[in-house]
């Protein structure tokens, strides 16, 4: 089957938008009377990237060509008094038109932005109340659509309601053949897409120009009831013939990709070395950077699930009475969307729940293979993962998806002691362990107790012969056992008494007192957890943070500036005039159809000597206990793109 490649606005993946009615047949159309088959058309529009001056939610980017590939489509029609009450009326494949070929006989080349398509669908059966549409693209590895019904792949129970598909979890990461419809083309990904979650701000008064540098404000807070997933179909535009339907589109459907995207680059100038070394040592030169996504949520709901969405009205108290409702975009997607009411501006929604949203210690999956991270002037190869969200109580290391970053340096193998930044060669690093044993009072007492009468002994590093071990999991160098040195002989000692001595306690004490780490071949690892609404780079880079500065930097859930103690260890996120959820929900995490673009601006200190993939140290630590090892900016585009910068 041919594929339809959409190359345009990635803000919501694809936009099924309304067309003008100027092409309506001059003769009066024949509306469907409920008997036999009726026809509706979906007008598919792909607008150019909208102008937006904000650096926060509605920051758009087109992405790459293959992210628009559409190989097949299906339409699920629901009917009922409301979205929550509607039941499946019918399910059918959609026959999408394909673009004309260029002179070079290729379809939808990168320089040909296709902006309008239409699809026609049948309507048959009894409509009880409203008629709603759910579009699924690249669906064949997700849903089986046949005989007017839809069944989730791997299951046997047909889809009956939106909730039945909105609460079903599966792995939808591209590259997993269960959830990407590749067909015979194994080199291209066809992203599963479905209706985007939208909000129409019915109860408030949106900003009139939608170009303010501030988040759009409403007189009244947006409400959960304003959110809708299914597209409302205009029943007055159901016709007896396909031709009439084509001339009168019955609905718009906005769709989005069901995965999150991440890219990573590093600054070739400020991140060219690892800084922070002491003792007059030269900085380590960075010769290469690789990265991968780690601690990935293994499953995602098929259709975005808003959950208990009272959070839509949350605004950080850092913004005072000038409410900034971070879960709703401020850039209107259009003024012809059929959401709740016809011709109502609609706005993107920026949160969801995942299958383990409020589950502590939920399992996450390990990183994908490392790939090169280019210098910031280059384009990074994207990686994709399931969305991963959590409530504030679970806003911790163990829950949060992260980038694992491998840095190769020119330093060769070196060692550190007790987390310091001074680099040692092997002999000098091990001296700390040996010296600790030799100077241990218990050790000296034991040895002196074996001296022959009238003899004395002066302790030195040669008093013991250590056997060393290196733990592959931690890179820690330890003394596993010791024997006495060659200068402890029968001339001065009772050797049978020496042989009976046990030095386990002294060895354990040395290993506890001095943590010696081995950096094999000069390789250093870092991690950067993905932020959603936070901008910790801004928060750490200024001594006088302000609400206005946070907002301008895209920090929509800023750390409240009057709170001097950030959460650490088992400390919870604090609240003040508002709850911790109102202030901090969404600072960390990844949401589908958002692009998290990470720029490493500096490596400030030595990181870990071992690959942390698949293992989270200090899992209960709150995400805001940020160690100042890297400087990273994370930008999020409304693909959405969230660009993040870290100092590592």
KETILUM-88982 format. One record per residue (C-alpha): x, y, z. Coordinates in Angstrom, 1 decimal. Layout:
BEGIN
(rec (X,Y,Z)) ...
% end
This chain:
BEGIN
(rec (0.0,0.0,0.0)) (rec (1.2,3.5,-0.7)) (rec (2.0,5.8,2.1)) (rec (0.8,9.3,2.6)) (rec (3.6,11.6,3.9)) (rec (2.4,14.7,5.6)) (rec (5.1,17.3,6.0)) (rec (3.9,20.4,7.9)) (rec (3.0,21.6,11.3)) (rec (4.0,19.1,14.0)) (rec (2.2,20.9,16.7)) (rec (-0.4,18.2,16.9)) (rec (1.0,15.7,14.5)) (rec (-1.8,16.1,11.9)) (rec (-4.7,18.5,11.6)) (rec (-8.0,17.5,10.2)) (rec (-9.4,21.0,9.7)) (rec (-12.4,22.5,8.2)) (rec (-12.5,23.6,4.6)) (rec (-14.3,26.6,3.1)) (rec (-17.9,26.0,2.1)) (rec (-17.3,27.9,-1.2)) (rec (-17.3,24.6,-3.1)) (rec (-20.8,23.6,-2.1)) (rec (-22.9,22.4,-5.0)) (rec (-25.2,25.1,-6.2)) (rec (-28.1,22.6,-5.9)) (rec (-29.6,22.0,-2.5)) (rec (-27.8,19.0,-1.0)) (rec (-29.9,15.9,0.0)) (rec (-29.4,15.3,3.7)) (rec (-29.4,11.8,5.1)) (rec (-32.7,10.7,6.6)) (rec (-31.3,7.8,8.7)) (rec (-32.3,5.2,6.1)) (rec (-29.5,3.2,4.3)) (rec (-26.0,4.7,4.2)) (rec (-25.2,8.4,4.7)) (rec (-21.8,10.0,4.0)) (rec (-19.7,12.5,5.8)) (rec (-16.3,14.0,4.9)) (rec (-13.4,14.9,7.0)) (rec (-11.4,17.8,5.6)) (rec (-7.8,17.2,6.3)) (rec (-5.7,20.4,6.5)) (rec (-2.0,20.7,7.4)) (rec (-1.4,24.4,8.1)) (rec (2.1,26.0,8.1)) (rec (3.8,26.5,11.5)) (rec (1.8,29.1,13.4)) (rec (3.5,32.2,14.6)) (rec (4.1,32.1,18.4)) (rec (6.3,34.4,20.5)) (rec (6.1,32.2,23.6)) (rec (8.9,30.0,24.8)) (rec (6.6,27.8,26.8)) (rec (3.8,25.5,25.8)) (rec (3.0,26.4,22.2)) (rec (6.5,26.2,20.7)) (rec (6.1,24.4,17.5)) (rec (8.5,22.5,15.2)) (rec (8.0,20.5,12.1)) (rec (10.3,17.6,12.9)) (rec (11.4,15.1,10.2)) (rec (9.7,13.9,7.1)) (rec (9.2,10.3,8.3)) (rec (7.3,11.5,11.4)) (rec (4.4,12.4,9.0)) (rec (4.2,9.1,7.2)) (rec (0.6,7.8,7.1)) (rec (0.1,4.4,5.6)) (rec (-3.5,3.8,6.6)) (rec (-6.3,5.3,8.5)) (rec (-9.6,4.3,10.2)) (rec (-12.6,6.1,11.6)) (rec (-14.5,5.1,14.7)) (rec (-17.9,6.8,15.1)) (rec (-19.5,7.0,18.5)) (rec (-23.0,8.2,19.4)) (rec (-24.5,9.3,22.7)) (rec (-25.6,12.3,24.8)) (rec (-22.0,13.1,25.7)) (rec (-18.5,11.9,25.0)) (rec (-18.4,10.0,28.2)) (rec (-21.7,8.3,27.5)) (rec (-21.2,7.6,23.8)) (rec (-21.0,4.1,22.5)) (rec (-19.4,2.8,19.3)) (rec (-21.7,3.0,16.3)) (rec (-19.4,1.9,13.6)) (rec (-15.7,1.4,12.7)) (rec (-14.3,1.6,9.1)) (rec (-11.1,2.0,7.2)) (rec (-10.7,5.4,5.6)) (rec (-9.6,5.7,2.0)) (rec (-7.2,8.6,2.0)) (rec (-6.2,10.3,-1.3)) (rec (-2.6,10.4,-2.2)) (rec (-0.6,13.4,-3.5)) (rec (0.4,13.6,-7.1)) (rec (4.0,12.6,-7.9)) (rec (6.7,15.1,-8.6)) (rec (8.7,15.1,-11.8)) (rec (11.2,12.8,-10.2)) (rec (8.4,10.3,-9.6)) (rec (8.5,10.5,-5.8)) (rec (5.6,11.2,-3.5)) (rec (5.4,14.2,-1.1)) (rec (9.0,15.3,-1.4)) (rec (10.4,17.4,1.5)) (rec (10.0,20.6,-0.4)) (rec (6.3,20.0,-1.1)) (rec (4.1,20.9,1.9)) (rec (0.7,19.3,1.3)) (rec (-1.9,21.3,3.1)) (rec (-5.3,19.8,2.3)) (rec (-6.8,16.3,2.0)) (rec (-10.3,14.9,2.4)) (rec (-11.6,11.5,3.5)) (rec (-15.2,10.3,3.1)) (rec (-16.8,7.8,5.4)) (rec (-20.1,6.0,5.6)) (rec (-22.7,6.6,8.4)) (rec (-25.2,3.8,9.0)) (rec (-27.3,3.0,12.0)) (rec (-29.2,4.9,14.6)) (rec (-27.7,8.1,16.0)) (rec (-28.7,8.6,19.6)) (rec (-27.9,12.2,20.5)) (rec (-24.5,13.4,19.3)) (rec (-22.2,11.8,16.7)) (rec (-18.5,11.8,17.5)) (rec (-15.4,10.8,15.5)) (rec (-12.2,9.2,16.5)) (rec (-9.5,8.9,13.8)) (rec (-6.6,6.5,14.1)) (rec (-3.7,6.6,11.7)) (rec (-1.2,3.7,11.1)) (rec (-3.6,1.6,13.1)) (rec (-3.3,-1.9,11.7)) (rec (-0.9,-3.2,14.4)) (rec (-3.1,-1.5,17.1)) (rec (-6.6,-2.2,16.0)) (rec (-8.4,-4.7,13.9)) (rec (-11.2,-2.9,12.0)) (rec (-13.6,-5.3,10.3)) (rec (-17.3,-5.8,9.9)) (rec (-18.1,-2.4,11.4)) (rec (-16.3,-3.2,14.7)) (rec (-12.9,-2.5,16.2)) (rec (-10.9,-4.8,18.4)) (rec (-7.6,-4.0,20.1)) (rec (-4.8,-6.2,18.8)) (rec (-4.2,-9.0,21.2)) (rec (-7.7,-8.8,22.7)) (rec (-11.0,-10.3,21.9)) (rec (-13.5,-7.7,23.3)) (rec (-14.6,-5.1,20.7)) (rec (-14.2,-1.4,21.5)) (rec (-17.5,-0.1,22.9)) (rec (-16.7,3.3,24.4)) (rec (-14.0,5.9,24.4)) (rec (-13.0,4.8,27.9)) (rec (-12.5,1.2,26.7)) (rec (-9.7,2.3,24.4)) (rec (-8.5,5.2,26.5)) (rec (-7.8,3.0,29.4)) (rec (-6.1,0.2,27.5)) (rec (-2.3,0.2,27.8)) (rec (0.3,-1.2,25.4)) (rec (3.8,-0.5,24.3)) (rec (3.6,2.1,21.5)) (rec (7.3,3.0,21.1)) (rec (8.3,3.1,17.4)) (rec (10.4,0.2,16.4)) (rec (8.2,-2.2,18.3)) (rec (6.4,-4.2,15.6)) (rec (3.4,-4.6,17.8)) (rec (2.7,-0.9,17.6)) (rec (4.2,0.4,14.4)) (rec (2.7,-0.4,11.1)) (rec (5.8,-0.8,9.0)) (rec (4.4,-3.1,6.4)) (rec (7.3,-4.4,4.2)) (rec (9.3,-1.2,4.8)) (rec (11.5,-2.0,7.8)) (rec (13.5,1.2,7.6)) (rec (10.7,3.7,8.2)) (rec (8.6,4.3,11.2)) (rec (4.9,4.9,10.9)) (rec (3.8,6.6,14.1)) (rec (0.5,5.5,15.6)) (rec (-1.7,8.7,15.8)) (rec (-5.1,9.4,17.2)) (rec (-7.3,12.3,18.3)) (rec (-5.5,15.0,20.4)) (rec (-6.9,16.1,23.7)) (rec (-8.2,19.6,23.3)) (rec (-9.7,22.4,25.5)) (rec (-12.0,25.2,24.4)) (rec (-11.8,27.5,27.4)) (rec (-15.6,28.0,27.3)) (rec (-15.8,29.5,30.8)) (rec (-13.1,32.1,30.3)) (rec (-12.0,34.9,28.1)) (rec (-8.8,33.9,26.2)) (rec (-6.3,36.5,25.3)) (rec (-7.4,38.2,22.1)) (rec (-4.2,38.2,20.1)) (rec (-2.7,34.9,21.3)) (rec (0.8,36.3,20.7)) (rec (1.5,37.6,24.2)) (rec (4.7,36.5,25.8)) (rec (2.6,35.4,28.7)) (rec (0.4,32.4,29.1)) (rec (-3.2,33.0,27.9)) (rec (-5.3,34.0,30.9)) (rec (-9.0,33.5,31.5)) (rec (-11.4,35.4,33.7)) (rec (-12.5,32.0,35.2)) (rec (-10.2,29.0,35.5)) (rec (-10.6,26.4,32.8)) (rec (-12.6,23.4,33.9)) (rec (-12.3,19.7,33.3)) (rec (-15.6,19.7,31.5)) (rec (-14.0,21.8,28.8)) (rec (-11.7,19.0,27.7)) (rec (-12.8,16.7,24.8)) (rec (-11.1,14.0,22.8)) (rec (-13.7,13.0,20.3)) (rec (-14.6,15.3,17.4)) (rec (-18.2,16.4,17.3)) (rec (-19.8,15.7,13.9)) (rec (-22.3,18.2,12.4)) (rec (-25.2,15.9,11.7)) (rec (-26.7,18.5,9.3)) (rec (-23.7,17.6,7.0)) (rec (-24.5,13.9,6.6)) (rec (-25.6,13.4,3.0)) (rec (-26.9,10.8,0.7)) (rec (-24.0,10.9,-1.7)) (rec (-20.2,11.0,-1.4)) (rec (-20.1,13.9,-3.8)) (rec (-22.3,16.1,-1.6)) (rec (-20.3,15.1,1.5)) (rec (-17.0,16.0,-0.1)) (rec (-18.3,19.6,-0.7)) (rec (-19.5,20.0,2.9)) (rec (-17.0,18.7,5.6)) (rec (-18.8,17.6,8.7)) (rec (-16.0,17.9,11.2)) (rec (-12.4,18.7,12.0)) (rec (-10.2,16.2,13.8)) (rec (-6.9,17.1,15.3)) (rec (-4.6,14.1,15.8)) (rec (-1.3,13.6,17.6)) (rec (1.5,11.0,17.7)) (rec (1.2,8.6,20.6)) (rec (4.8,8.9,21.6)) (rec (7.2,11.4,23.0)) (rec (10.4,12.4,21.2)) (rec (13.9,13.4,22.5)) (rec (17.0,14.7,20.9)) (rec (20.4,15.6,22.4)) (rec (23.3,17.8,21.3)) (rec (26.2,19.4,23.1)) (rec (27.8,22.8,22.9)) (rec (31.1,22.3,21.1)) (rec (32.7,25.3,23.0)) (rec (31.4,25.4,26.5)) (rec (31.0,21.6,26.7)) (rec (34.4,20.8,25.1)) (rec (36.0,19.9,28.4)) (rec (35.0,18.5,31.8)) (rec (35.6,21.3,34.3)) (rec (35.8,21.3,38.1)) (rec (39.1,19.6,38.5)) (rec (41.2,20.6,41.5)) (rec (44.9,20.6,42.4)) (rec (45.9,22.5,39.3)) (rec (45.1,19.7,36.9)) (rec (44.1,20.5,33.3)) (rec (40.5,20.0,32.4)) (rec (39.7,16.8,30.6)) (rec (39.1,17.3,26.8)) (rec (35.8,15.8,25.5)) (rec (36.4,13.7,22.5)) (rec (32.9,12.3,22.0)) (rec (29.4,12.2,23.5)) (rec (26.8,9.4,23.2)) (rec (23.3,9.2,24.7)) (rec (20.2,7.1,25.1)) (rec (16.8,7.3,26.8)) (rec (16.6,5.3,30.0)) (rec (14.1,4.5,32.7)) (rec (11.3,4.4,30.2)) (rec (7.6,3.8,31.0)) (rec (7.0,0.4,29.4)) (rec (3.4,1.0,28.5)) (rec (1.1,3.8,27.4)) (rec (-2.6,4.3,26.9)) (rec (-3.6,3.9,23.3)) (rec (-5.6,7.2,23.3)) (rec (-4.4,10.0,25.6)) (rec (-6.0,9.7,29.0)) (rec (-6.6,12.9,30.8)) (rec (-7.4,11.2,34.1)) (rec (-8.9,13.1,36.9)) (rec (-8.3,16.4,35.2)) (rec (-9.1,18.9,37.9)) (rec (-5.5,19.9,37.4)) (rec (-6.4,21.8,34.3)) (rec (-7.1,24.8,36.6)) (rec (-3.7,24.7,38.4)) (rec (-1.5,27.7,38.4)) (rec (1.6,28.2,40.4)) (rec (1.3,30.6,43.3)) (rec (4.6,32.0,42.1)) (rec (2.5,33.9,39.5)) (rec (0.3,35.4,42.2)) (rec (-3.2,36.5,41.1)) (rec (-2.0,36.6,37.5)) (rec (-2.9,33.0,36.9)) (rec (-1.0,31.0,34.3)) (rec (-2.9,27.8,33.5)) (rec (0.0,25.7,32.3)) (rec (-2.0,22.7,31.3)) (rec (-3.7,24.6,28.4)) (rec (-2.0,26.2,25.5)) (rec (-2.5,29.8,24.6)) (rec (-2.2,29.4,20.8)) (rec (-5.6,28.8,19.3)) (rec (-5.5,25.9,16.8)) (rec (-8.3,27.4,14.8)) (rec (-11.7,29.0,15.0)) (rec (-13.7,26.4,13.1)) (rec (-13.2,23.4,15.4)) (rec (-16.3,21.4,16.3)) (rec (-15.5,21.1,20.0)) (rec (-18.5,21.4,22.3)) (rec (-19.8,24.2,20.1)) (rec (-19.2,24.9,16.4)) (rec (-16.8,27.6,15.5)) (rec (-15.1,27.7,18.9)) (rec (-11.3,28.3,19.2)) (rec (-9.5,25.3,20.6)) (rec (-6.3,24.9,22.5)) (rec (-3.9,22.1,23.1)) (rec (-3.9,20.2,26.3)) (rec (-0.5,19.5,28.0)) (rec (-0.9,16.6,30.4)) (rec (-2.2,13.1,30.7)) (rec (-1.9,10.1,33.0)) (rec (0.0,6.9,32.2)) (rec (-0.8,3.4,33.4)) (rec (1.3,3.8,36.6)) (rec (0.7,7.4,37.2)) (rec (0.2,7.1,41.0)) (rec (2.1,3.9,41.6)) (rec (5.3,4.0,43.7)) (rec (8.3,1.9,42.6)) (rec (6.7,1.0,39.3)) (rec (9.1,-0.8,37.0)) (rec (10.7,1.1,34.1)) (rec (12.7,-0.3,31.2)) (rec (16.3,0.2,30.4)) (rec (17.9,2.4,27.8)) (rec (17.9,1.9,24.1)) (rec (21.4,1.5,22.5)) (rec (23.7,4.5,22.8)) (rec (23.9,6.7,19.7)) (rec (26.3,9.6,18.9)) (rec (25.2,13.1,20.2)) (rec (26.4,15.7,17.7)) (rec (27.7,19.1,18.6)) (rec (25.0,21.7,18.9)) (rec (25.5,22.9,15.3)) (rec (24.3,19.5,14.0)) (rec (21.0,17.8,13.9)) (rec (20.6,15.0,16.5)) (rec (19.0,11.7,15.6)) (rec (15.7,11.5,17.5)) (rec (14.7,8.8,19.9)) (rec (11.2,8.0,20.9)) (rec (9.5,6.6,24.0)) (rec (6.2,6.2,25.7)) (rec (4.9,9.2,27.6)) (rec (5.7,9.0,31.3)) (rec (3.8,11.1,33.8)) (rec (3.3,10.9,37.6)) (rec (1.7,12.8,40.4)) (rec (3.8,15.0,42.7)) (rec (4.1,12.2,45.3)) (rec (5.9,10.1,42.7)) (rec (8.0,13.0,41.2)) (rec (11.2,11.1,42.0)) (rec (14.3,9.6,40.4)) (rec (12.7,6.2,40.2)) (rec (9.8,7.4,38.2)) (rec (11.4,9.8,35.8)) (rec (12.6,9.1,32.3)) (rec (16.1,10.4,31.7)) (rec (18.9,10.7,29.2)) (rec (22.0,8.7,29.9)) (rec (25.0,10.5,28.6)) (rec (28.4,8.8,27.9)) (rec (31.4,11.2,27.6)) (rec (34.7,10.0,26.2)) (rec (37.7,12.0,27.2)) (rec (41.4,12.1,26.5)) (rec (42.4,11.4,30.1)) (rec (43.0,7.7,29.8)) (rec (42.2,5.5,32.9)) (rec (42.2,7.5,36.1)) (rec (40.9,7.2,39.6)) (rec (39.1,9.5,42.1)) (rec (38.8,9.3,45.9)) (rec (35.7,10.0,47.9)) (rec (33.9,11.8,45.1)) (rec (36.6,14.4,44.7)) (rec (37.5,16.0,41.4)) (rec (41.3,15.3,41.7)) (rec (42.4,12.6,39.3)) (rec (44.9,10.0,40.5)) (rec (46.9,7.3,38.9)) (rec (46.3,3.7,40.1)) (rec (49.1,3.6,42.6)) (rec (48.3,6.9,44.2)) (rec (44.6,6.2,44.6)) (rec (45.3,2.8,46.2)) (rec (47.7,4.4,48.7)) (rec (44.6,5.9,50.5)) (rec (43.3,2.4,51.2)) (rec (46.7,1.0,52.3)) (rec (47.5,3.9,54.5)) (rec (44.1,3.7,56.2)) (rec (44.8,0.1,57.2)) (rec (48.4,0.7,58.3)) (rec (47.4,3.7,60.5)) (rec (44.4,1.9,62.0)) (rec (45.0,1.6,65.8)) (rec (43.4,-1.8,65.9)) (rec (45.6,-3.1,63.1)) (rec (48.7,-1.8,64.9)) (rec (47.7,-3.2,68.2)) (rec (47.2,-6.7,66.7)) (rec (50.6,-6.6,65.0)) (rec (52.4,-5.3,68.0)) (rec (50.8,-8.0,70.1)) (rec (52.8,-10.6,68.1)) (rec (56.2,-8.9,68.6)) (rec (58.8,-11.0,70.3)) (rec (59.9,-9.7,73.7)) (rec (62.3,-6.8,73.5)) (rec (61.6,-6.2,69.8)) (rec (60.0,-3.1,68.1)) (rec (58.5,-2.4,64.7)) (rec (57.8,0.8,62.7)) (rec (54.7,0.6,60.5)) (rec (54.8,1.7,56.8)) (rec (53.0,0.9,53.5)) (rec (55.2,-2.2,53.2)) (rec (53.6,-3.6,56.3)) (rec (50.8,-5.2,54.3)) (rec (50.3,-6.9,51.0)) (rec (46.8,-6.1,49.7)) (rec (44.7,-8.0,47.2)) (rec (42.4,-5.6,45.2)) (rec (39.1,-6.1,43.5)) (rec (37.1,-3.8,41.2)) (rec (33.3,-4.0,41.3)) (rec (32.1,-3.9,37.7)) (rec (28.7,-2.5,38.7)) (rec (30.1,0.4,40.7)) (rec (33.7,0.7,39.5)) (rec (34.7,0.9,43.1)) (rec (38.2,-0.3,43.9)) (rec (38.4,-2.2,47.2)) (rec (40.9,-4.2,49.2)) (rec (39.4,-7.7,49.4)) (rec (42.1,-9.1,51.8)) (rec (45.5,-8.5,53.1)) (rec (48.5,-10.4,54.3)) (rec (51.5,-9.1,56.3)) (rec (54.4,-7.5,54.4)) (rec (57.8,-9.1,53.8)) (rec (59.4,-7.1,56.6)) (rec (57.3,-8.9,59.2)) (rec (59.5,-11.9,59.8)) (rec (60.3,-14.5,62.4)) (rec (63.3,-12.2,63.5)) (rec (60.9,-9.9,65.2)) (rec (57.5,-11.7,65.4)) (rec (55.8,-14.8,66.5)) (rec (54.7,-15.9,63.1)) (rec (52.2,-18.5,64.3)) (rec (50.5,-15.7,66.2)) (rec (50.6,-13.5,63.1)) (rec (49.0,-16.3,61.0)) (rec (46.1,-16.5,63.4)) (rec (45.2,-12.8,63.0)) (rec (42.0,-11.6,61.3)) (rec (42.0,-8.2,59.6)) (rec (38.5,-8.2,58.2)) (rec (37.4,-5.3,60.3)) (rec (40.4,-3.2,59.3)) (rec (39.9,-3.9,55.6)) (rec (36.1,-3.1,55.8)) (rec (36.9,0.2,57.6)) (rec (39.4,1.2,54.9)) (rec (36.9,0.4,52.1)) (rec (34.3,2.4,53.9)) (rec (36.5,5.4,54.7)) (rec (37.9,5.7,51.2)) (rec (35.7,5.2,48.1)) (rec (38.2,4.8,45.2)) (rec (36.5,4.8,41.8)) (rec (38.1,3.7,38.5)) (rec (37.3,5.6,35.3)) (rec (38.3,3.1,32.7)) (rec (39.7,4.7,29.5)) (rec (38.6,8.1,30.8)) (rec (34.9,7.5,30.2)) (rec (32.4,9.5,32.3)) (rec (28.6,9.1,32.5)) (rec (25.9,11.6,33.4)) (rec (22.2,11.6,33.5)) (rec (19.6,14.3,32.7)) (rec (16.0,13.7,33.7)) (rec (13.4,15.1,31.3)) (rec (11.5,18.2,32.5)) (rec (8.1,19.1,31.2)) (rec (7.0,22.4,32.7)) (rec (10.1,23.1,34.7)) (rec (13.2,25.0,33.6)) (rec (15.8,24.2,36.2)) (rec (18.5,25.8,34.1)) (rec (16.8,29.2,34.6)) (rec (16.3,28.5,38.3)) (rec (19.9,27.7,38.9)) (rec (21.4,30.3,36.6)) (rec (20.0,33.4,38.5)) (rec (20.4,34.5,42.0)) (rec (17.2,36.7,41.8)) (rec (14.6,34.6,40.1)) (rec (11.3,36.3,39.4)) (rec (7.9,35.1,38.2)) (rec (8.3,37.2,35.0)) (rec (11.7,35.7,34.4)) (rec (10.5,32.2,34.9)) (rec (7.5,32.7,32.5)) (rec (9.7,34.2,29.9)) (rec (12.1,31.2,30.2)) (rec (9.2,28.8,29.8)) (rec (9.2,27.8,33.4)) (rec (5.5,27.3,33.9)) (rec (5.7,25.5,37.3)) (rec (8.7,27.3,38.8)) (rec (10.2,26.5,42.1)) (rec (8.6,29.1,44.4)) (rec (11.2,31.7,45.1)) (rec (10.4,32.2,48.8)) (rec (11.0,28.5,49.6)) (rec (14.6,28.2,50.4)) (rec (14.7,24.4,51.0)) (rec (14.1,22.2,48.0)) (rec (12.8,18.7,48.6)) (rec (15.5,16.2,49.2)) (rec (15.8,12.7,50.6)) (rec (12.3,11.8,51.8)) (rec (11.1,15.4,52.1)) (rec (7.9,16.1,50.3)) (rec (7.3,19.0,47.9)) (rec (6.0,21.8,50.0)) (rec (2.9,23.9,49.4)) (rec (2.1,27.3,50.8)) (rec (-1.1,29.2,49.8)) (rec (-1.7,26.4,47.3)) (rec (-1.0,22.6,47.4)) (rec (2.1,21.0,46.1)) (rec (0.0,19.6,43.2)) (rec (-1.2,23.0,42.2)) (rec (2.4,24.4,42.4)) (rec (4.5,21.6,41.0)) (rec (2.5,19.0,39.1)) (rec (4.1,18.4,35.7)) (rec (7.5,19.9,36.5)) (rec (9.0,16.6,35.4)) (rec (7.9,13.9,32.9)) (rec (7.2,13.3,29.2)) (rec (3.9,13.7,27.4)) (rec (3.1,12.3,24.0)) (rec (3.6,14.4,20.9)) (rec (6.0,16.6,22.8)) (rec (9.6,16.9,21.7)) (rec (12.3,17.2,24.4)) (rec (15.3,18.8,22.9)) (rec (18.3,18.6,25.2)) (rec (21.4,20.8,24.9)) (rec (24.3,20.1,27.2)) (rec (26.0,23.4,27.7)) (rec (28.7,22.4,30.2)) (rec (30.2,19.5,32.0)) (rec (30.9,21.1,35.4)) (rec (32.2,18.1,37.4)) (rec (33.1,14.5,36.9)) (rec (30.1,12.2,36.7)) (rec (29.9,8.5,37.2)) (rec (32.5,6.0,36.1)) (rec (29.8,3.4,35.2)) (rec (26.9,3.3,32.8)) (rec (23.7,3.9,35.0)) (rec (21.5,2.3,32.4)) (rec (18.8,0.2,34.0)) (rec (19.8,1.2,37.5)) (rec (18.6,4.3,39.4)) (rec (20.6,5.4,42.3)) (rec (18.7,7.0,45.2)) (rec (15.3,6.1,43.7)) (rec (13.3,7.9,46.3)) (rec (15.0,11.2,45.8)) (rec (12.7,14.0,44.5)) (rec (13.5,15.2,41.0)) (rec (14.2,18.7,42.2)) (rec (17.2,17.5,44.2)) (rec (19.3,18.4,41.1)) (rec (23.0,17.8,41.5)) (rec (25.0,20.5,39.8)) (rec (27.2,18.3,37.5)) (rec (25.9,19.4,34.1)) (rec (24.3,22.4,32.6)) (rec (21.4,21.3,30.3)) (rec (18.7,23.2,28.6)) (rec (15.6,21.3,27.6)) (rec (13.3,22.9,25.1)) (rec (9.9,21.3,24.4)) (rec (8.2,21.9,21.1)) (rec (4.6,21.3,20.2)) (rec (5.5,18.5,17.9)) (rec (5.6,20.3,21.1)) (rec (9.3,20.9,21.6)) (rec (10.7,21.4,25.1)) (rec (14.4,22.4,24.9)) (rec (16.4,21.7,28.0)) (rec (19.9,22.7,28.9)) (rec (21.9,21.0,31.6)) (rec (25.3,21.7,33.2)) (rec (26.8,18.3,33.9)) 
% end
